[in-house]
Structure formats: structure tokens, C-alpha cells
Amino acid sequence: MGRLQGKVALITGGARGQGADEARLFIAEGATVYITDVLEEQGEKTATALGARFMAQDVTSAARWTEIVSAIVAEHGRIDVLVNNAGVFKVARLLDTSEEDYDRIIAINQKGVFLGMQAVAPTMCDAGSGAIVNISSLAGLEGAPGAFAYGASKWAVRGMSRTAAQELGRFGVRVNSVHPGFIDTEMMSQTPAVVSGKMEKVMRLIPLGRTAEAEEVAKLVLFLSCDESSYCTGSEFTVDGGLHR
Ligand SMILES: NC(=O)c1ccc[n+]([C@@H]2O[C@H](COP(=O)([O-])OP(=O)(O)OC[C@H]3O[C@@H](n4cnc5c(N)ncnc54)[C@H](O)[C@@H]3O)[C@@H](O)[C@H]2O)c1
């Protein structure tokens, strides 16, 4: 029997990268998976290839969250797992961050996670169980020079996850945050280390001496989404090759 047999899961930002790999592992473990994304063509393609369902979604819209959760609950009666994975990254130091970029990054990376948790919590609390996994970053555990707004948004994800865990625990709903280091996806190619050609230097700082495949994050997300992590909530899980000390 699969580790998510019969469960219904919603993964945001699932058109590519880590979200797509999480969808693939979840389906292999018996889940019915919905992926959402702003990339509609790629989302449809990924969903078809994996056997998932795709719904177009901009995570910054509260109205769209309501529509998506209502549609899934109407069909299945519940949502067991939410992975708030959608995110954007931009290289900009404090002094170079425009107000427009700050608002956009906070809206997607921070408000999107708030809206997602708020949208699924009532149905999970009614069911008396549920798992929410919020994708933060190493930039949510330490300073993020060169990615000021991104760091701010990922610290917020960490704080919201802890608070939500404390509020929802008594209803059987678990909330944890995941903090990846350098993961080989589209997003990593935009990081200051890659852009400035300093990846070799970063590699020397990573005890395991390499970046990670998206699947290595997906395996942790799978663990936090299934009953194997039944006593884990309000915790921060790093997957960074030992980079955070
Ligand atoms: N790649 C890394 O090194 C790394 C490190 C730490 C944390 N993360 C986090 O992991 C998560 C997944 O990122 P990834 O590495 O797979 O990168 P990615 O860029 O491949 O995937 C992010 C996905 O989010 C989607 N998205 C962006 N804005 C959206 C919106 N408004 N609504 C819905 N979807 C939206 C994108 O279209 C994309 O499909 C992100 O939250 C990211 O911040 C990544």
C-alpha cells in the first residue's frame, strides 16, 4: 500500500521543478494529486505526463483559492495535503529592491502561503486531520544577502508555519516548513552565486559538496505529508547538504 494511498493532495507551483517532482512521488505513493501554477501550458503538460490534475492558479488571489478548494472538496469531500510550493526569486540587495518587486515577492511567497493555509484549514479541521507543508528556504533560516525581499518572504513562511501549527494542532492538522539549500531547478540559475559565477566557492561550503536534485526535496516533502511524520508539527526541516550550520 502506498504511503499516501487514497489521499487527496494539492501542490502549488507544480508545473515544473520541485513541485512537479513532489507530484510524481505523491502519485507513485497512491495519492490523487492536483497541481496548480500560473504556467498553464507547462502545467497541463506536466499533469498529463504524471497523471495529475491541473488547475490554473495565481496563489496571490484569495478568490481563486476559494474556487480551487471548493472544486476539490466538491469532488472528493476533502483535501488531506497542501504543499505551498509556488515561489519566485529575484536578485536584489536592500538598497536595490524596488517597492514593486518587494510587493510582488511578498505577495507570491508570503501572502500566497497565508491564503493557502486559510483556504484548506476549515476542511482539514472538520476532517480532524491534514498535513500542510510550506516551502521556505535556507534564506528563511539565515540572512540572504543579495536577495533581500526573498529572504523576508521566506522568514515569514517559517513564522507562519509555526504559528499555524500551534493553532491547528488540536484539530489534528500538522504544519511544517521545509528549508532547501541549492536545488537544481530554474530558480537556482537566478541565485547570486550562480549569476556571479561563484558556485565553485559555494560548493566548497556545502559539506556534501554538491547541489541537490529536486527529487531529494520531494522525498522530504513526501515524508512530512504522510502518516510517517504523524508526531512532527511546527518544525523546520532543512535539506541543504549540511550548508546551514
Ligand atoms: N531551487 C532552489 O535552489 C530553492 C532553494 C530554496 C527554496 N526554494 C523554493 O522551492 C520552491 C519551488 O521552487 P523551484 O526550485 O522548483 O523553482 P521553479 O521556479 O522551477 O518553480 C516555482 C514554480 O512556482 C510557480 N509560480 C510562480 N509564481 C506563481 C504564482 N503567483 N502562482 C502560482 N504559481 C506560481 C512558477 O511558475 C514555477 O512553476 C519555491 O518556493 C522556492 O522559493 C528553491
The ligand as an ORCA input file, in Angstrom:
! r2SCAN-3c Opt
* xyz 0 1
  N      15.778     25.936     -6.291
  C      16.312     26.298     -5.142
  O      17.555     26.321     -5.001
  C      15.427     26.643     -3.958
  C      16.041     26.814     -2.720
  C      15.254     27.112     -1.607
  C      13.876     27.202     -1.737
  N      13.297     27.046     -2.949
  C      11.836     27.153     -3.016
  O      11.295     25.969     -3.565
  C      10.027     26.255     -4.187
  C       9.987     25.623     -5.577
  O      10.936     26.286     -6.404
  P      11.746     25.560     -7.579
  O      13.152     25.472     -7.155
  O      11.030     24.325     -8.008
  O      11.680     26.707     -8.707
  P      10.805     26.875    -10.028
  O      10.963     28.292    -10.428
  O      11.143     25.816    -11.000
  O       9.295     26.589     -9.526
  C       8.457     27.556     -8.958
  C       7.064     27.395     -9.541
  O       6.179     28.374     -8.918
  C       5.349     28.897     -9.932
  N       4.792     30.203     -9.565
  C       5.440     31.390     -9.545
  N       4.574     32.377     -9.209
  C       3.370     31.794     -9.021
  C       2.085     32.295     -8.650
  N       1.870     33.606     -8.435
  N       1.056     31.415     -8.527
  C       1.262     30.083     -8.762
  N       2.440     29.566     -9.124
  C       3.497     30.417     -9.252
  C       6.286     29.000    -11.147
  O       5.572     29.190    -12.361
  C       7.036     27.686    -11.066
  O       6.385     26.655    -11.751
  C       9.892     27.777     -4.163
  O       9.044     28.170     -3.099
  C      11.310     28.249     -3.912
  O      11.350     29.529     -3.298
  C      14.043     26.765     -4.069
*
